[in-house]
Amino acid sequence: MNNQEPTPATRTGLDVAKEFIRAVEAKDIEAVARTMADDARQLFMHTRGATTSDGVTDIIAGRRRAVCVADVKGKSEVLAYTSALFDKFTPLLWRGHEWRVSPDGGELFFHGIGDMVVARTGRPYRNTYVTRFDIENGRIVLMAEYGNALMYAGLGVRPNGAEFRALLRAVGRMLSPRLSSRSGR
């Protein structure tokens, strides 16, 4: 995957997305909050295709679809979900940070390999992620995280209230004629 130099119009968005990743890795919830719009959403899209270079390229190009398994709605829920991650994983890191900007400059993509340990069990967790960031007015409005959700579920970590609501909302997306359960939008 090649890192692309952002255009001046996307540089601020790329800086915001990078700050989000740094803040999560540092377990700094205040810094995470500064990157988020009040109506931010975070979608978790199940796909095994994010684990290969071709899969990353396919996701970025929109050729690979996934199934939404969690729909976190609003800044407060995103922060509650993120805070739970801080407790569940030590450390909470991604290796091999790679960034791409879509050809039109409207979307930013992060690719990283989790290098985490489940705090409760000491079990390693090595999922591969592609996260699309949509940023407006210097704040994250949507993150669509593509990865193997079954690998995460297999860890047996207990969902908090925000995560449980997000799981139920994802089921609703599957039934809704208005919201897509496969596009990451």
Steps between C-alpha positions, in 0.01 A plus 500: 500500500648836402467800724366788293590859570177682588382801306482830693122462531531161673806573712289622794278193479802271493643677804169450686487129412862450604432682828208264565724193455773653720244588770355147504845344522586741786165422668427873517120535493512883507717502187263251335206728585670800336507315166129410498193686372201489734306283253792268419438137410723198508405196295664161540498309176575127502725381220789263485627681191672777695777260591673504159647778286249422225220511755608843621508628142156350431348663809645839411378470140153396619524159330466304824192518717471404862222449753439761768518324837496810723375856446624737771297821485603838636810634667403380848453139381824507300681624810334233720603230251855639482530522880401134521783414258744674734399259775484189281841522333852563630673614290260643241718545191504458125819415313582596145296821481424572135281781371328556167291783369222418253557625144243778551658598833171450684586192704796395711596140563712356780643149484658343804558166667389481860771418750286469808462281806168427669548649848279241676665190351842605369400354162650672192266659248633557145217613274562697180299815446413748231320806633338759277477847656251757375590843637304822478597838645806349668308229691434131439138443395528134398745217547439169327735238640547187289642190665422146606227556760485127574858516624402780741186316612710190566692686769198476731528862615175622648326787316409814694167681455617706204633190324180306565286784355736511200452127441121539510517801268700290250221240499259785426717606205458152355123544505481867401413597143678835560831405664752268340642212699769438238638832374660652810284814466 
